[in-house]
Amino acid sequence: MLKDPLFLIAAAACIGVAIILALGISTFGKEGAENGKRANKFMRWRIYAQFGAVALILLFVTLHQQFGGQ
């Protein structure tokens, strides 16, 4: 499974979601209106990245069920 490029792309997308989430949470802890706007922007990016990651995972699972996954 580690040699499957789609699995690696899906894993990288999940890591990207985690990084965006960490950036958004760290920005929430800072004071100021500008930081609040920035935190909301990070959380919007997280939603988009999370949608992409879930779509890649579903594609990976579907392809492995149809073609045997070897």
Secondary structure, DSSP 8 states (H G I E B T S, - for coil): -TT-HHHHHHHHHHHHHHHHHHHHHHHHTS-SHHHHHHHHHHHHHHHHHHHHHHHHHHHHHHHHHHH---
